[in-house]
Amino acid sequence: MDRLCILTPDPGYEEHWQPVAERYRALLGGIAELATWNDAGDLSGFDLILPLMAWGYQRDPVHWFHLLDVWEAAGLRFANPIATLRWNTNKDYLFDLEEAGVAIVPSQLAHRLTRGDVDAARAAFGVDTLVIKPTISGGADGTYRLGPNDPIPFDVLEREMLIQPLMPMIAREGEFSLFYFAGQFSHAILKIPEQGDFRVQEQFGGREVTVDAPVAALNLAEAALTAAPGPLTYARVDMVRGEDGEFYLMELELIEPSLFLDHASDGGAAFVAAVLSPS
């Protein structure tokens, strides 16, 4: 394999993404080039394209879907198939996985979020506090915790949203992420939110620690990956423990997940092997 392309954010994207991109390039032996995802130009000369850093696509989903169609029509080879990327863009894929028998965090879909949707979800879940998130989102964009007296934030009112109960174990324990390369388990982390928050991302004060994946977490991850369209070069499986002790899928990240390779015991060797595999 001679030429790889990593899709990146706009140069002005608010997160400091350049060091992450350079780390990927170093791991891949310098054969990877960078291209801005929303203005990448002609990608036909690349043997493989990795949208691992296509951060911000959720802010322009119409353009994102258009580009997926263009790239698919051009027959470009992506690390995870374009059909899989399209499926994984909208969080309603969770209902596909649930239908396949995967235990997900209880979820309802509101096509145009209103107070009636919120009230109905509270009644259905039997909880006072909810989490709402856009069905196309990333980095906790547009994600809110709603207590019983909280108004719906204006920026998500009448938007298509996923509604879920706030899972208490997020605050008590954290969110587990399991990482797979070419279908094989690599490593696991526990993402712990800042005290008083429910968001585990670093920009909100979250932190990560390396953990051994519990057997039940491995079982859930493998069930989710089996049910997802593939084949998959890379995958991150996010989950939380319920108060019943069981694990529930939060998200299956197949487009642009942070892979936390610093927590991998092999330093990312399995990731590199999966990317450079000739299959």
N, C-alpha and C positions, 0 to 999 in steps of 0.2 A: 504494500500500500504506500503510495508516494505522496498523496496530498489529502489532507484533512482540513475541514473548515469548522470552526467553532462560531456559532452565531452569538453575538453579544448585544448589549443594550446600546442605545444612543450614547455618544461620548459624554453628554451632559447628564446622564441618568444620575439620580441623587445618591445612590449607593456607590461606594468606592470599589468598583468591580474589576479594575485593571489588574491588581495583584492576583486575583483568583484566576483570571484568564491566563496570565503568565505562568501560574502554577500548572495549569492543564497543559500548556505548551511544553513546559519543561518535562513533565511526566511522559508526554508522547514523543519525546525525542526531537522536538523542534520542527516536526513536519506539519504541525497544525497551524493554519492561518486564521486570522480573525476577520469577521465581516458583520456589520451591523444588521440585525435581523430584519428591520423594516426597510432597509435600503441596501440589500446585499448585492444587487447586480447579478451578473451571470455566474451561476454556481456549477455549470455543467462540467468544468474541468476538475472537480473534486471527486475523489474516490468515495468519500464518506462525509456526511454533514452531521454535526452534533449541535442541536439547539439548546445545549446545556445552559447557556447564559442568555437566552432570549427573554430576558427580564423586561417587564413592561408590556408584554403582548396583551395582557388583560385590559389595558387602557385603550386599546384600539383593536377590539376583536374582529371587526368587519375586515380590516386590512389583514389581520392575521389569517383569518379563514380564506381570504382571497389568495394570499401567498401560499398557503397549503395547497390550494387547488392548482396554482401555477406550478409549484414544485412537483406535485404529483403528476401533472400532465407532461412535464419535462422528463419524467422517469428518473428523478434524482434519488440517490440512495441515502437515506437517513438512518442514524444509529437505531432508533426506534421507528417503526414504519409510520408513514404520514397518516395512514388511516387510524393508527393508534393515537397519534398526537391529536387528531381531530376529535376522536372519541373522548380523550382525556381533558380537553379544553374546558368543557362544561361539567360542573360538579354533579349534574344529574346522572353521570355514569355510576354514582353510588347506588342508585336504584337498580341498575343492571346487575351490579355485584350482589346486592341484597337478594334479587330474584334468583341468582345462582347459588344462594345459600350462604353467602358471606355475611358475618355479623358486622353491621355498621352502627355507628352512633345513630340513635333514632333521629329521623329526619323527615321534614315535610318541605314540599316545594311550593312557593308562592310565585305565581307568574307576574303579579303586580302587587307588591307588598302593601297591605293595609292593616289597620288596627284589628279588623276582623280576623285576618290571618294569624296575627300574633295571639289574639285571645283564644282562637281555636287550637293553636299549637299548645298553649299552656294547659288547656283542658285535656288535650289528647295525651300529653306527656306527664301530666300531674305534677308540674313544677311551677315555681314562680319566676325563675330566672332563665332566660333564653340567650342563645347566641345566634345572631343573624349574619349571614355573609353572602355576597353576590355569588351567583353560580359560576361566573367567570371572574376569578380574582387571583391574587397572589400577594405574598408578603403581608397578609392581613389587611390589605386594602379594603375599605368599606365593611370591615368586620366589627360588630358591636355586641356588647353585653347589654341586655335589656332586663332591668328589674321590673317589678310589678307596676311601678308608677312612672317608668321612663317613657318619654315620647319616642316615636320612630325618628331617627335622624333624617333630616330633610334630604341628604344626598342619596339615600337609599329608598326613600318613599316611592312606592309604585314601580320599583325595579324588580326584576326577577331575582328572588333571593331564596337561599336555603335557610330553614329554621331548624334549630336543634336545641335540646336542653343543655344548659351548662353542666358539664361533667365535673363533679366535685373533685375527682382525683387529679384533675389538671393542677389544681392548686396544692393538693396534698402530696402528690408524687411527681407529676410531670407527664409529658407526652413522649412515648417511645417512637423512635425511628429505626427501622431495619433496612439495610442496604443490600441489594442483590446485583451481581454482574453476570451476564449470560446465564441467568437463572440460578446462580449459586450464591448462597449467603456469604456476605463479606464481614460486616460489622454492625454494631448497634450502639445507639446513644440514647440518653435520656435528656430531653430538653425541659428545663425547669424555668417557669416564669418568675419574674420579679414579684416579691410579696405584694399581694393585693391586686395583681393583674392576672389575666387568663391567657394572654398572648405570649407565646414562647420564643418569638423571634428576637434576635439580638438587639435590633433597633428599639425594642420596647423593654430592654433590660434583661431579657432571657439569657440563660447560659446552658452549656452542654457538658455532659460527662459521659465517658465511655462506660458501657455496661455489658454484662453478659445477657444475651436475649433469653427471656424465659421461654420454656418449651411451648407454652400456650400462645405466646406472641409469634413464635416461629410458625406454629400451625396456622394461625390466622393469616400471616403474611403469605404463606405458600398457597392457601386457599384463594386469596385475592389474586395472586399472580396467575394461578391456574385459570381463573375465570376471566382474566383480562385478555384482550387481543394482543398478539405478539407476532414474532418473537421479540424479546426485549434484551437489548444490550445492557441497559441500566434501569434500576427502579429503586424508589424509596417508598417504604410503606409506613405511614404514620398511624399510630393507634393510641388508645388510652384505656386504662383499666376501669371497668365499671365498679360500682359499689358492691356488686355481687361477686367481684373477683375475676370476672371474665374480661377478655380484651375485645374492644370494638374498634373497627376501622374508622379513622377520621378522614384520611385521604390516601390515594395511591398516586404518587407523583412520577409521571413518565415523560415530562417535557423538559423542565428546566430546574430540577431540584438541586439544592446545595447537597453535595455528597459527603462532606465532612471527612475527607480522606485522611486528615490528620489523626482521626480516631481509628483508622484501619491498621491492624497489626502488620500488614504487608506494605504499608505506605502508599497503597494505590496500585500495586502490581496486578491485582485481579481486574481492576478497572481497565488498565492499559491492555491486558491480554484480551479482554472482551471486545474492546474497540478495535484492536488490530487483527482480530480473528478474520481469516479469509472468507468465512461463511457469510 
